[in-house]
Amino acid sequence: MTDGLVIQGVVSGLTPAEKLYLMTHPHHVSIIRDVRDKASVEARRLFPREGQHNGAGDAFRQ
């Protein structure tokens, strides 16, 4: 198991099961972080006037 520092910046809003998954699969953390960041950038590009929280941009990222 990892010391938890590997998943720093990814854990907010995750369920205990999701946190456990990342703790047991630390090699997925950077992939998930990169995809999350790309989705956020793309959502802001595609929906600049929409709210990113509970708006079209938020739905796009899901």
C-alpha positions as CSV (number, residue, x, y, z in Angstrom):
1,M,0.0,0.0,0.0
2,T,1.0,3.6,-0.6
3,D,1.4,6.2,2.1
4,G,-1.4,8.3,0.6
5,L,0.8,11.0,-0.8
6,V,0.5,9.5,-4.3
7,I,-3.2,10.2,-4.4
8,Q,-3.0,13.8,-3.1
9,G,-5.1,16.1,-5.2
10,V,-7.4,13.3,-6.4
11,V,-9.2,12.2,-3.2
12,S,-11.6,15.1,-2.6
13,G,-15.2,13.9,-3.1
14,L,-14.3,10.3,-3.5
15,T,-16.1,7.5,-1.7
16,P,-14.2,5.2,0.7
17,A,-14.3,2.5,-2.0
18,E,-12.8,4.8,-4.6
19,K,-10.1,5.9,-2.2
20,L,-9.3,2.2,-1.4
21,Y,-9.1,1.5,-5.1
22,L,-6.5,4.3,-5.7
23,M,-4.6,3.2,-2.6
24,T,-4.3,-0.3,-4.0
25,H,-3.8,0.8,-7.6
26,P,-1.5,3.8,-7.3
27,H,-0.3,3.4,-10.9
28,H,-3.8,4.6,-12.0
29,V,-3.7,7.8,-10.1
30,S,-1.7,9.8,-12.7
31,I,-3.9,8.5,-15.5
32,I,-7.1,9.5,-13.7
33,R,-5.6,12.9,-12.8
34,D,-4.6,13.6,-16.4
35,V,-7.9,12.6,-17.8
36,R,-9.8,14.6,-15.2
37,D,-7.7,17.7,-16.1
38,K,-8.2,17.2,-19.8
39,A,-11.9,16.8,-19.4
40,S,-12.1,20.1,-17.3
41,V,-10.2,22.0,-19.9
42,E,-12.4,20.6,-22.7
43,A,-15.6,21.4,-20.8
44,R,-14.5,25.0,-20.3
45,R,-13.7,25.2,-24.0
46,L,-16.9,23.7,-25.3
47,F,-19.2,25.4,-22.7
48,P,-17.6,28.7,-21.9
49,R,-20.8,30.5,-20.9
50,E,-22.3,27.5,-19.0
51,G,-21.7,26.9,-15.4
52,Q,-19.2,24.2,-14.8
53,H,-21.0,23.1,-11.7
54,N,-24.4,21.5,-12.4
55,G,-24.3,22.8,-15.9
56,A,-23.6,21.5,-19.4
57,G,-19.9,21.5,-18.7
58,D,-20.4,19.4,-15.6
59,A,-22.5,16.9,-17.5
60,F,-19.9,16.7,-20.2
61,R,-17.2,15.7,-17.7
62,Q,-19.3,13.0,-16.2
